[in-house]
Amino acid sequence: MEAKKRGRPVSDPEGKMSRMVRVFVTPRQDRLLKKLKKEYGMAEAEHIRRALDNYLHKMMRSGDLREDE
């Protein structure tokens, strides 16, 4: 029996399906995300996605992570 996936699927700007997850941030991170949102007019979630992409790219470049398809 397959485990039930959590999160609500949402469509991203490229038309691919994504999954919504809940992320807990520190008060400092929350404050800075709100500042970024105000200054750049971009959703907090987009800043988090970009930071995650950056982190994953760094891990793959260093060889600590592989993207197996």
Biotite code that builds the C-alpha atoms (Angstrom):
import biotite.structure as struc

atoms = struc.array([
    struc.Atom([0.000, 0.000, 0.000], chain_id="A", res_id=1, res_name="MET", atom_name="CA", element="C"),
    struc.Atom([1.446, 3.359, -1.072], chain_id="A", res_id=2, res_name="GLU", atom_name="CA", element="C"),
    struc.Atom([1.914, 5.973, 1.639], chain_id="A", res_id=3, res_name="ALA", atom_name="CA", element="C"),
    struc.Atom([-0.347, 8.987, 1.313], chain_id="A", res_id=4, res_name="LYS", atom_name="CA", element="C"),
    struc.Atom([1.552, 12.031, 0.096], chain_id="A", res_id=5, res_name="LYS", atom_name="CA", element="C"),
    struc.Atom([1.148, 15.152, 2.187], chain_id="A", res_id=6, res_name="ARG", atom_name="CA", element="C"),
    struc.Atom([0.765, 18.610, 0.782], chain_id="A", res_id=7, res_name="GLY", atom_name="CA", element="C"),
    struc.Atom([-1.546, 20.132, -1.786], chain_id="A", res_id=8, res_name="ARG", atom_name="CA", element="C"),
    struc.Atom([-0.320, 20.060, -5.401], chain_id="A", res_id=9, res_name="PRO", atom_name="CA", element="C"),
    struc.Atom([-0.046, 23.492, -6.965], chain_id="A", res_id=10, res_name="VAL", atom_name="CA", element="C"),
    struc.Atom([1.005, 24.599, -10.419], chain_id="A", res_id=11, res_name="SER", atom_name="CA", element="C"),
    struc.Atom([4.181, 26.619, -10.833], chain_id="A", res_id=12, res_name="ASP", atom_name="CA", element="C"),
    struc.Atom([4.765, 29.316, -13.493], chain_id="A", res_id=13, res_name="PRO", atom_name="CA", element="C"),
    struc.Atom([6.368, 26.745, -15.825], chain_id="A", res_id=14, res_name="GLU", atom_name="CA", element="C"),
    struc.Atom([3.224, 24.631, -15.700], chain_id="A", res_id=15, res_name="GLY", atom_name="CA", element="C"),
    struc.Atom([4.834, 21.807, -13.713], chain_id="A", res_id=16, res_name="LYS", atom_name="CA", element="C"),
    struc.Atom([3.141, 20.439, -10.641], chain_id="A", res_id=17, res_name="MET", atom_name="CA", element="C"),
    struc.Atom([4.624, 21.307, -7.272], chain_id="A", res_id=18, res_name="SER", atom_name="CA", element="C"),
    struc.Atom([3.747, 20.267, -3.757], chain_id="A", res_id=19, res_name="ARG", atom_name="CA", element="C"),
    struc.Atom([2.953, 22.629, -0.935], chain_id="A", res_id=20, res_name="MET", atom_name="CA", element="C"),
    struc.Atom([4.956, 22.073, 2.247], chain_id="A", res_id=21, res_name="VAL", atom_name="CA", element="C"),
    struc.Atom([4.976, 23.849, 5.563], chain_id="A", res_id=22, res_name="ARG", atom_name="CA", element="C"),
    struc.Atom([8.263, 25.403, 6.655], chain_id="A", res_id=23, res_name="VAL", atom_name="CA", element="C"),
    struc.Atom([8.974, 26.729, 10.120], chain_id="A", res_id=24, res_name="PHE", atom_name="CA", element="C"),
    struc.Atom([11.333, 29.702, 10.175], chain_id="A", res_id=25, res_name="VAL", atom_name="CA", element="C"),
    struc.Atom([13.006, 31.531, 13.025], chain_id="A", res_id=26, res_name="THR", atom_name="CA", element="C"),
    struc.Atom([11.714, 34.974, 14.020], chain_id="A", res_id=27, res_name="PRO", atom_name="CA", element="C"),
    struc.Atom([14.822, 36.513, 12.388], chain_id="A", res_id=28, res_name="ARG", atom_name="CA", element="C"),
    struc.Atom([14.210, 34.634, 9.126], chain_id="A", res_id=29, res_name="GLN", atom_name="CA", element="C"),
    struc.Atom([10.552, 35.681, 9.202], chain_id="A", res_id=30, res_name="ASP", atom_name="CA", element="C"),
    struc.Atom([11.458, 39.326, 9.732], chain_id="A", res_id=31, res_name="ARG", atom_name="CA", element="C"),
    struc.Atom([14.004, 39.274, 6.892], chain_id="A", res_id=32, res_name="LEU", atom_name="CA", element="C"),
    struc.Atom([11.622, 37.438, 4.532], chain_id="A", res_id=33, res_name="LEU", atom_name="CA", element="C"),
    struc.Atom([8.988, 40.103, 5.147], chain_id="A", res_id=34, res_name="LYS", atom_name="CA", element="C"),
    struc.Atom([11.600, 42.783, 4.404], chain_id="A", res_id=35, res_name="LYS", atom_name="CA", element="C"),
    struc.Atom([12.553, 41.048, 1.142], chain_id="A", res_id=36, res_name="LEU", atom_name="CA", element="C"),
    struc.Atom([8.898, 40.707, 0.181], chain_id="A", res_id=37, res_name="LYS", atom_name="CA", element="C"),
    struc.Atom([8.340, 44.421, 0.706], chain_id="A", res_id=38, res_name="LYS", atom_name="CA", element="C"),
    struc.Atom([11.549, 45.551, -1.024], chain_id="A", res_id=39, res_name="GLU", atom_name="CA", element="C"),
    struc.Atom([11.370, 43.226, -4.040], chain_id="A", res_id=40, res_name="TYR", atom_name="CA", element="C"),
    struc.Atom([7.616, 42.695, -4.371], chain_id="A", res_id=41, res_name="GLY", atom_name="CA", element="C"),
    struc.Atom([8.132, 38.951, -4.536], chain_id="A", res_id=42, res_name="MET", atom_name="CA", element="C"),
    struc.Atom([6.301, 36.377, -2.420], chain_id="A", res_id=43, res_name="ALA", atom_name="CA", element="C"),
    struc.Atom([8.095, 34.988, 0.622], chain_id="A", res_id=44, res_name="GLU", atom_name="CA", element="C"),
    struc.Atom([7.610, 31.514, -0.831], chain_id="A", res_id=45, res_name="ALA", atom_name="CA", element="C"),
    struc.Atom([9.506, 32.525, -3.983], chain_id="A", res_id=46, res_name="GLU", atom_name="CA", element="C"),
    struc.Atom([12.452, 33.706, -1.908], chain_id="A", res_id=47, res_name="HIS", atom_name="CA", element="C"),
    struc.Atom([12.420, 30.370, -0.052], chain_id="A", res_id=48, res_name="ILE", atom_name="CA", element="C"),
    struc.Atom([12.228, 28.403, -3.340], chain_id="A", res_id=49, res_name="ARG", atom_name="CA", element="C"),
    struc.Atom([15.182, 30.335, -4.753], chain_id="A", res_id=50, res_name="ARG", atom_name="CA", element="C"),
    struc.Atom([17.228, 29.806, -1.588], chain_id="A", res_id=51, res_name="ALA", atom_name="CA", element="C"),
    struc.Atom([16.439, 26.083, -1.669], chain_id="A", res_id=52, res_name="LEU", atom_name="CA", element="C"),
    struc.Atom([17.407, 25.854, -5.358], chain_id="A", res_id=53, res_name="ASP", atom_name="CA", element="C"),
    struc.Atom([20.666, 27.637, -4.541], chain_id="A", res_id=54, res_name="ASN", atom_name="CA", element="C"),
    struc.Atom([21.410, 25.244, -1.672], chain_id="A", res_id=55, res_name="TYR", atom_name="CA", element="C"),
    struc.Atom([20.576, 22.139, -3.725], chain_id="A", res_id=56, res_name="LEU", atom_name="CA", element="C"),
    struc.Atom([22.729, 23.355, -6.614], chain_id="A", res_id=57, res_name="HIS", atom_name="CA", element="C"),
    struc.Atom([25.654, 23.890, -4.219], chain_id="A", res_id=58, res_name="LYS", atom_name="CA", element="C"),
    struc.Atom([25.231, 20.397, -2.743], chain_id="A", res_id=59, res_name="MET", atom_name="CA", element="C"),
    struc.Atom([25.135, 18.832, -6.220], chain_id="A", res_id=60, res_name="MET", atom_name="CA", element="C"),
    struc.Atom([28.189, 20.817, -7.370], chain_id="A", res_id=61, res_name="ARG", atom_name="CA", element="C"),
    struc.Atom([30.172, 19.608, -4.353], chain_id="A", res_id=62, res_name="SER", atom_name="CA", element="C"),
    struc.Atom([29.148, 16.000, -5.038], chain_id="A", res_id=63, res_name="GLY", atom_name="CA", element="C"),
    struc.Atom([27.210, 15.633, -1.783], chain_id="A", res_id=64, res_name="ASP", atom_name="CA", element="C"),
    struc.Atom([23.925, 15.208, -3.660], chain_id="A", res_id=65, res_name="LEU", atom_name="CA", element="C"),
    struc.Atom([23.007, 13.571, -6.961], chain_id="A", res_id=66, res_name="ARG", atom_name="CA", element="C"),
    struc.Atom([19.829, 14.069, -8.923], chain_id="A", res_id=67, res_name="GLU", atom_name="CA", element="C"),
    struc.Atom([18.764, 10.567, -9.919], chain_id="A", res_id=68, res_name="ASP", atom_name="CA", element="C"),
    struc.Atom([15.942, 10.565, -12.418], chain_id="A", res_id=69, res_name="GLU", atom_name="CA", element="C"),
])
